[in-house]
Amino acid sequence: MVAKRVSGPGRPVDEELRQRRREEILAVAARLFARDGYSATDLDVVAREVGVGKGTIYRYFQNKADLFLATVDDAMCAMDDHVQRVALSSMDPLEQMTLAVYGYLVFFRRNPHVVELLIQERAVFRDHRKSMYFQHLERNVGPWRELINVLVRDGRVRDVPVERIIKVFSDMLYGTMFASYFARREKSVDEHFRDVVDVAMRGVLTPAEESRWSEDAISRLATLAKQASDWTEQGSEEDGSEPAAEGRPVADDRSGETKETG
């Protein structure tokens, strides 16, 4: 039985229902913010599409700015979860690093609305806070720093300052994410992945390690990452349909789902 918390007079609070309702609000808000822009998005419309009263929105979020920033944070958490899951498809640390690249590229290809949210966050809140993207990067970089240190210690990666490797990789992926979005997917995920592996990964490998990275080895990792991501290039690119959201419902129309009033 799910525990319920009693908060003052009235009916008890079902925490599971509360969390599900919060996710529903974030999913709808993310879609509307990405589609209509921050300024044009009306909380009345968000509430109507969720199937609740506007007052319910304010039970979860202080105002529109709070809701918008929560949608970006939720999207970044979903990205972190997806990249981590794909990376852990292998036990080898160098393969984990490579698989993470594929997972990152798939996430933003599958969720182009998240790129739009990042653009809007920069435009609307540039004087108020550090980008949510970079907050998450700083929060999650520790394990990757340790992994690269292990690879350097084991002679698989060149003895280059670890922070330099992280900076180059993160800047390359950040730029690739925006370039892919604005270029309207002129390249497939596989093509972007191979570019990053060829230019960046091979650049940090020791000669002995690089000799092991044949085209067959790269293809094997690409296949492994696709399976972990449940990803194919078909769908959104060929028929123009919007790809499904990854992980938590950062953007999901939840068609067919019964909505409760709040």
N, C-alpha and C positions, 0 to 999 in steps of 0.2 A: 504494500500500500504506500502511495506517495505521501510523504509528510506534508502537512499544511501548516502554514504560519498564520497565527491570528494577529492582525494589526489593528488594534482599536475596535470600535463597534462595527458591526456589519459582518458579512460573510468571511470565512477564513480564506487566506490566499493560498492557492495551489501553485507551488514554485515551478513545477514542470509546465503548467499552463502559462504562467507568467513568462517563462523563458521562451516558450514557443511563440507567444504573442509578440514579444520583443523582436524575435527573429523575423516574424512576418512583417512587422513594421519596417525593419531595416531592409528587407528584401524589396518591398514596394518602393520605399524611399530611394534606394540606390538606383532603381530603374528610372524613376521619375526625375531625379536630380541629373542623371546622365543624359536623359532624353530632352528635358526641358531647360536645364540650367538651374543654378542655385536660385537666382533672383525670381525666376518665373515659376518655381515650384511652390504650390500652395498646400499648406498642411491640411486644409479641408479636403483636397483631392486625395492626399495620402490616406487620410482617415477613411474616406469613402471607398477607396480601392482595397483597403485592408478589410473593410466591413465593420468598422468600429466608429464610435463618436470621436470628435476631435479632442474631447477631454481625455480620452484614453491615451492619446499620443503624449499628452503632458504628464501622465503618470510615469512615463518611461524616460522622457527627454524634456529638458528645461525649456528649450525653444528650438527654432529651426536650425540655428547654427550648431547646437548640441547634437541634433539628429543628423545633420550632414556629416559632422566629424566622426560620429559613431559609425556611419555607413562606411567611411573610408577606413577606419580602424578595423571594422569587421572584415572588409575586403582584404586588408593586409594580413589579418590573422588567417583567413582562408588561404591566401597565397603561401604563408609560412607553413601551414599544415600540409598543403599539397606538395611543395618542394621537399619537405622533410620525408613525406611518405614515398615519393619517387626515389629520392636518394637512398633510402633504406632498402631498396630492392636488391642492393648488393652489399656484401660485407666488406668489400675491398675499399679502402679509403679514397684512392684515386678515382675509382669508378663511381663512388658516391658523389664526389665533387663534380664529375662529368654528368652524371644523371641529374644532379640538381639543376644544371644548366638547362637540360631538356624540360624538366618539370616547370621551371620558371617560364620558359618560352611558351609552353602549352597553356599555362594558367592565363597569361595575358591574351593569347590567341582565342582562348575559349571565353574569356570575359573582357571583351573590348570596352565595355562600359566602365570598367575599373580604371582604365587609362583616362577616360573622360573625367572621372571623379578626381583623379590626381591633378589633372590640368586645372579643374575648377578650384580645387583646394589651394593651389599655388596662386591663382588669380584673385580669389576672394579673401584668403587668410594669410597672404604673404607677409604682412607686417605684424602678425599676431603670434606665430608659433613656427617651430621647425616642422617641415613636412612629415606627415604620418609615415610616409615611405621610409624616410631616413631614421625616424624614431625606431621603427621596427628593425631596420638594418643594424643599428647600433645595439639593440636589445638582443638580437639573435646571432651576432657575428662571433661570439665567443667559441662555440663548438667548432666553427669552421676554421678559426684561428688555430685551435689545438690540432685539428686534422691536418692542416698544412704544415704545422711544425713537425708532426710525425712523419709526413712525407719527405720533408727536408732532411730530417734526422736519418731516415732510412735510405737516403740517396736516390729517391725516386723523382724528386723535384729539385731543381737547381737551388743553390744556397743564395737565394734572393731574399731581401727583407720581406717578412710575411705581410706586413702592412702594405707594402707596395703591391704585392700580388693581389691582395684583397681589393685594394683601391682600383687597380686596372680592371679586374674582373667585374666588380660592381659597376664601375662607370660604363664598361662595354655593354653589359646587360641592360642597364638603365637606358642607354642610348638606343640599343637595338629594340627595346620595347616600344619606345616612342616612334622610331623610324618605321617599324612594322605597322604601327597603327596609322600613321599619316600616309604611308605608301599604299594603304589598302591591300596588304597581304600580297605584294608582288612575289614574295618568296614564301615557300612552305616552311613549316617548323623544322623539318629535316634539313633544309638548305641553310637556315639560320644556325642550326645546331652544328652542322659541319663547318661552317665559317668560324664559329667561336672555337671549336676544337682545333681546327687547323691553325688559326692565328694565335689564339691565346694559350690553349692547353699545350700544344706542341712547343710553344715558346718558353714554358717554364719547366719542361721535363728535362731530365738528364739524358745524355745520349743513349745510355743503356736502356732507360725506360722508354724512350721514344721509339726505339727499334721494335718494341712490342706492340705499338699502336698502329696496326695495319688497318686497311679499309674494312676488312672483315670484323676486326675488333670494334671499330666505331659503329659499324652497322648492327652488331650484336647489342651494343649499349643502347642504340636508338630504338631497337625493337623492344628491349627490356623496359625502357622508359615509356614507350607507347602503351605497353601492357599495364604498367603501374598507373598510368594516367587515364586508361580507358579512352585513348585518343585515336582518331583517324582524321585525315585531312579532308574527307568528304563531309558534306552537310552544309555548313555555313558558307563555304567558299564556292560551291558549285551551284547551289540552288538559292543562295541569297538569304537563307534562313538564319536567325540569330542562334548562336551556339548556346547550349545549356550551361548554366552556371556551375562552377566547380565547388565541391566541398559543401560548406555551409551555404544557406540560401542568400548569397549576396545579391542575386538578381534572379527572381523566380516568379513567374506569374501564377504558379500554383493552380493552374487550370484544373477544374474538376474538384478542387478541395472545398469542403464545407467551411464556411467562415462563420465565426461566432460573433455575436454582438457584444460590445463591452461597455 
